[in-house]
Amino acid sequence: MKVLNKILGAFWGNTKRQDDKRIATLSWPENIEESRDNPYIDDGNPMHLIDVCYPANAEGKLPVIIDVHGGGWMYGDKELNKNYCHHLAKRGYVVFVMSYRLYPEVTADEQLRDVFASLKWIKEHLDEYNCDKNRILLTGDSAGGMLAGFTALISSSEELRDAYGVEDHGLDFDAVCLTSPMLYMNPDHVSGHYTRIAIGKDFKSKKWGQYVNLDQLLTVGKMPPAILVTSTGDFLARKHTLMGAEELIRHGVETKLLDFPKQENGKELPHVFAILYPEKKPSVDAIEEMLSFFHKHADNKVIK
């Protein structure tokens, strides 16, 4: 395991160098304000911080987007998706983005507990940022897509919350957007060699060990309306995304699948393309589809 962790560390180190170069080329929307480095768990851990992005001088209450970054459960923090979140905020949203602890310090179940703790903090601070608490979208990409999707399902079920050792955060999600989500942590698929590392080799002995694949959680939990995004060039998670969409539909979840084809220039769109380059045309299309799907459900619901 030490050798494998060293190899994975080298891989994610190279990924960080590539991301640093990519982020340096991105343009940033103007007139976006931030509340940075809020501790959602006050323990001094820099991975327990959350940022809030919102348009300057906005009037009235704004709908909310909560974003969970990806990084294979082993890499990244809230800065990884910050440009994407600023572009979402520019469209008139209050956007929350948190860091969470990473493997090998913790396994994915503990990361879910971090996400739940951040959601509790968000619930307690919605009024400070003029949030419309009746319109909330939960998003995540890649490993963050797993964390977001599992969070939505666990949130809906006392049995699942008990299994994962989390408390009800009190938020109501109108929809979820999962971009290239890894939704099967113990699959009959080559990806299982990697995803099983993230949940730990002893996961079957855990109370939550029977709920590590999407189909298992759907037998108990209820997913909000879901929009899933992938592309033909998404070699990391397209299979998971397509399988996940089929599974959600099979369980009666209103589901929209966006599977972007090869572009006119002959190039494939990469894994989580909309998050990587939010200003490019296919990314703008994906974001607009996501927001339209969200508002279809958030704006037309009956407020109890």
Secondary structure, 3 states (H helix, E strand, C coil): CHHHHHHHHHHHHHHHHHHHHHHHHCCCCCCEEEEEEEECCCCCCHHHEEEEEEECCCCCCEEEEEEECCCCCCCCCHHHHHHHHHHHHHCCCEEEEECCCCCCCCCHHHHHHHHHHHHHHHHHHHHHHCEEEEEEEEEEECHHHHHHHHHHHHHCCHHHHHHHCCCCCCCCCCEEEEECCCCECCCCCCCHHHHHHHHCCCHHHCCCCCCCEHHHHHCCCCCCCEEEEEECCCCCCHHHHHHHHHHHHHCCCCEEEEEECCCCCCCCCCCCHHHHCCCCHHHHHHHHHHHHHHHHHHCCCCCC
